[in-house]
Amino acid sequence: MCDDFTLEQEEAALKRMKLSRRQFAASVGVAGGAGAIAALSPAGNTAMAHGSGGLMEGNVSFPSEDGTIDAYFVRPMGGKHPAVILWPDIAGLRESYETLAISIANEGYAVLAMNQYYRDAKAPVLGSFMEWRTDEGRAKLRPMINNLSSDAVMRDAKAAVAYLDAHEDVDTARGIGSCGYCMGGPFTVYSTAAAPDRVKAAASFHGGGLVRDDDNSPHKLMQTTQASYLFAIAENDDAKAPNDKVELRKAADASGRPAEIEVYPAAHGWCTLDSPVYDKEQAEKAWRRMLVLFAGL
């Protein structure tokens, strides 16, 4: 995931931009404002169309076995819509992921962006990805990360599905999609395993920990699901673990699950709007492939 291996690419990107971490954070983080982040998104400035009354959005909370989950929920006004569960990267739910949720909602989906750290704090835990790269940010998140076992995330996914299925704006005749970034990549597969009759599509972008040795490894869980998959892999993640894509393909084929597995010519974090390695061209490609996947819900 976002370890020292990927840090090298971030440092190189900042050097090319001739920006310090502080300067970059100010340009696209909370200090940069919603408009600055929206302009970077694959959907462009239409990500903020809710301002014209096209979308309904707000913070919500709902029960889980482990407490009360807080999340950001956005959907088109009027009618019922297929739902999507969005799992943020390691820095958690924040403005950049609310912007992504808005972009997906503008495509006709009811999007629930999760605070995976709700057991410890309400979102935003960090204001930007760059805070994760500080000593203070890492110290703050490490104990929270330790609470996120695969079983814990599956309980959270079940709670999210229950919330969505009970909501009047969600079309329960359609399947639910899931998308996740970095840490959230494997969470998408956990979601399909937690509610196989409801979560029918999962898109993982530069996901970490998709292939492991334990029984709850995402690639092993695919056989328990009824979903279709998109695994968009960063080139530096692939360089570090080149066999992961092979094992993912084997697992998908053995499970009879449709899966698009591709290594993108971009660094880990390329879909994250407030990351220094954000690659708009490759993010737009990944975005289009996700929309194709979700069209089958």
C-alpha positions in Angstrom: 0.0 0.0 0.0 1.2 3.5 0.8 4.6 2.4 2.1 8.2 3.6 1.7 8.2 1.9 -1.7 5.5 4.1 -3.1 6.9 7.1 -1.2 9.8 7.2 -3.7 7.4 7.9 -6.6 5.6 10.6 -4.6 8.9 12.3 -3.9 9.9 12.1 -7.6 6.5 13.6 -8.6 6.9 16.5 -6.2 10.4 17.1 -7.6 9.0 17.3 -11.1 6.4 19.8 -10.0 9.0 21.8 -8.1 6.7 21.7 -5.0 7.3 20.9 -1.4 4.9 18.6 0.4 3.4 21.6 2.2 3.0 23.5 -1.1 1.3 20.6 -2.8 -1.0 20.0 0.1 -2.1 23.6 0.0 -2.7 23.5 -3.8 -5.1 20.5 -3.8 -5.9 19.7 -0.1 -8.5 21.3 2.1 -6.6 24.6 1.8 -7.1 24.4 -2.0 -10.9 24.3 -1.6 -13.5 22.0 -3.2 -13.2 23.7 -6.6 -9.4 22.9 -6.9 -10.0 19.2 -6.1 -13.1 19.0 -8.4 -11.1 20.3 -11.3 -8.8 17.3 -11.0 -11.5 14.6 -10.9 -12.1 12.3 -13.9 -15.5 13.9 -14.2 -14.0 17.4 -14.3 -16.0 20.3 -12.9 -19.3 18.3 -13.3 -18.3 16.7 -10.0 -19.8 19.7 -8.3 -23.1 19.6 -10.1 -24.9 19.1 -6.8 -24.6 22.8 -6.3 -27.2 23.3 -9.0 -29.7 21.0 -7.3 -28.9 17.9 -9.3 -27.8 15.8 -6.3 -28.8 15.3 -2.6 -25.8 14.9 -0.3 -24.9 14.9 3.3 -23.3 13.1 6.3 -25.2 10.1 7.6 -24.7 7.5 10.3 -26.0 4.0 10.8 -25.5 1.1 13.2 -23.0 -1.8 12.8 -22.0 -4.7 15.1 -19.0 -2.6 16.2 -20.6 0.8 16.8 -22.0 3.6 14.7 -20.6 4.2 11.2 -20.4 7.7 9.9 -20.3 8.2 6.1 -21.0 10.6 3.3 -24.1 9.8 1.2 -24.8 11.4 -2.2 -27.4 10.5 -4.9 -29.4 12.0 -7.7 -32.6 13.8 -6.8 -35.7 11.9 -7.7 -36.3 8.3 -8.3 -34.4 5.2 -7.2 -30.8 4.4 -8.1 -28.3 1.5 -7.9 -26.0 1.9 -5.0 -22.2 2.0 -4.7 -20.1 1.6 -1.5 -16.9 3.7 -1.7 -13.9 2.7 0.4 -11.2 5.5 0.7 -7.5 5.0 0.8 -5.4 4.8 3.9 -5.8 8.5 4.8 -9.6 8.0 5.2 -12.8 9.8 4.2 -12.1 13.4 3.3 -12.9 16.1 0.8 -11.1 14.3 -2.1 -13.2 11.2 -1.7 -16.4 13.1 -1.2 -15.6 14.6 -4.6 -15.2 11.2 -6.1 -18.5 10.1 -4.6 -20.2 13.1 -6.1 -18.7 12.3 -9.5 -20.1 8.7 -9.3 -23.4 10.0 -8.2 -23.5 12.3 -11.2 -23.5 9.1 -13.3 -26.7 7.9 -11.7 -25.7 6.1 -8.5 -26.5 6.4 -4.8 -23.0 6.5 -3.3 -22.1 5.8 0.3 -18.5 6.9 1.1 -17.4 5.1 4.2 -15.3 6.3 7.2 -13.4 3.1 7.8 -12.0 4.5 11.0 -15.3 5.1 12.7 -14.4 2.8 15.6 -11.9 5.5 16.7 -13.0 8.8 15.3 -15.5 10.5 13.0 -14.3 11.7 9.5 -12.3 13.4 8.5 -9.5 11.8 10.6 -6.9 13.4 8.3 -7.6 16.4 6.0 -5.5 15.2 3.1 -3.3 12.4 1.9 -0.2 14.4 2.6 -1.0 14.3 6.3 -0.5 10.5 6.2 3.1 11.1 5.2 3.8 13.1 8.3 5.0 11.5 11.5 2.0 12.8 13.3 -0.4 11.4 10.7 1.1 8.0 10.8 1.1 7.9 14.6 -2.6 8.9 14.6 -3.7 6.2 12.1 -1.6 3.2 13.0 -3.8 2.1 16.0 -6.9 2.7 13.9 -5.5 0.6 11.0 -4.9 -2.3 13.5 -8.7 -2.4 14.0 -9.4 -3.1 10.4 -9.3 -6.9 10.1 -11.0 -8.5 7.1 -13.7 -9.8 9.4 -14.3 -6.3 10.8 -14.5 -4.8 7.3 -17.0 -7.5 6.2 -19.2 -6.6 9.2 -19.0 -3.0 8.1 -19.9 -3.9 4.5 -23.0 -5.8 5.8 -24.1 -2.8 7.8 -23.6 -0.5 4.7 -25.7 -2.9 2.5 -28.4 -2.9 5.2 -28.4 0.9 5.3 -28.6 1.3 1.5 -31.3 -1.4 1.1 -33.5 0.4 3.6 -33.1 3.8 1.9 -36.0 5.0 -0.3 -33.6 6.4 -2.9 -31.9 3.0 -3.6 -33.1 0.7 -6.3 -32.9 -2.7 -4.5 -33.9 -4.5 -7.8 -30.3 -3.7 -8.9 -27.1 -5.0 -7.5 -24.7 -2.9 -5.4 -21.3 -1.9 -6.6 -18.2 -1.3 -4.6 -15.0 0.7 -5.4 -11.9 1.1 -3.3 -8.5 2.8 -3.4 -5.2 1.6 -1.9 -6.3 0.2 1.5 -9.9 0.2 0.2 -9.0 -2.1 -2.8 -9.3 -5.3 -0.8 -12.3 -3.9 1.0 -14.2 -4.1 -2.2 -13.7 -7.8 -2.3 -14.6 -8.2 1.3 -17.8 -6.4 0.5 -18.7 -8.9 -2.2 -18.0 -11.8 0.2 -19.9 -10.2 3.0 -23.1 -9.8 1.0 -22.8 -12.0 -2.1 -26.4 -11.7 -3.0 -26.3 -7.9 -3.1 -22.8 -6.7 -3.9 -22.4 -7.7 -7.5 -19.4 -5.6 -8.8 -16.1 -4.5 -7.2 -13.5 -2.1 -8.6 -10.1 -2.0 -6.9 -7.7 0.8 -7.8 -4.0 0.4 -6.8 -5.3 -1.9 -4.1 -2.9 -3.4 -1.5 -3.0 -6.8 0.1 -5.2 -8.5 -2.6 -3.1 -11.6 -2.6 -2.0 -13.0 0.8 -1.4 -16.4 2.4 -4.2 -16.3 4.9 -7.6 -17.8 4.3 -9.3 -14.4 4.2 -7.0 -13.2 1.4 -9.3 -11.3 -1.1 -8.2 -13.5 -4.0 -9.3 -16.6 -2.1 -12.7 -15.1 -1.1 -13.7 -14.6 -4.7 -15.0 -18.1 -4.9 -17.7 -17.2 -2.3 -19.0 -14.3 -4.3 -21.4 -13.6 -7.2 -19.6 -10.5 -8.4 -17.7 -9.2 -11.4 -14.4 -7.5 -10.8 -12.0 -4.8 -12.0 -8.5 -4.9 -10.6 -6.5 -1.8 -11.8 -2.9 -2.3 -10.6 -0.2 0.3 -10.3 3.0 -0.4 -12.2 5.2 0.0 -9.1 2.9 -2.3 -7.1 3.3 -4.8 -10.0 7.0 -4.4 -10.0 7.1 -5.3 -6.3 4.7 -8.2 -6.5 4.5 -9.3 -10.2 2.9 -12.6 -9.4 -0.2 -11.0 -7.8 -1.9 -10.4 -11.1 -1.3 -14.0 -12.0 -2.9 -15.3 -8.8 -5.8 -12.9 -9.2 -6.4 -14.3 -12.7 -6.2 -17.9 -11.5 -8.6 -17.2 -8.6 -11.1 -15.4 -10.9 -11.0 -18.2 -13.5 -11.3 -20.9 -10.8 -14.2 -19.1 -9.3 -15.9 -18.5 -12.6 -16.0 -14.8 -11.8 -15.6 -12.2 -14.6 -12.5 -10.1 -13.9 -10.7 -7.4 -15.8 -7.1 -7.3 -14.5 -4.7 -4.7 -15.9 -1.4 -3.1 -14.9 -1.7 0.7 -15.5 1.3 2.8 -16.5 0.9 4.9 -13.4 2.2 4.9 -9.8 0.4 3.7 -6.7 -2.1 6.3 -5.8 -2.8 7.5 -9.4 -6.5 7.7 -8.8 -6.4 9.7 -5.6 -7.1 13.3 -6.2 -5.0 14.8 -3.5 -1.9 12.5 -4.1 1.2 13.9 -5.8 1.2 11.0 -8.2 -2.4 11.6 -9.4 -2.5 10.8 -13.1 -5.5 12.4 -14.8 -5.2 10.5 -18.0 -4.9 7.1 -16.4 -7.5 8.0 -13.8 -9.9 8.8 -16.5 -9.2 5.4 -18.2 -9.8 3.6 -14.9 -13.0 5.7 -14.4 -14.4 4.6 -17.7 -13.7 1.0 -17.0 -15.4 1.3 -13.6 -18.5 2.8 -15.2 -18.6 -0.2 -17.7 -18.4 -2.6 -14.7 -21.2 -0.8 -12.8 -23.5 -0.6 -15.8 -24.0 -4.3 -15.3 -25.5 -4.0 -11.8 
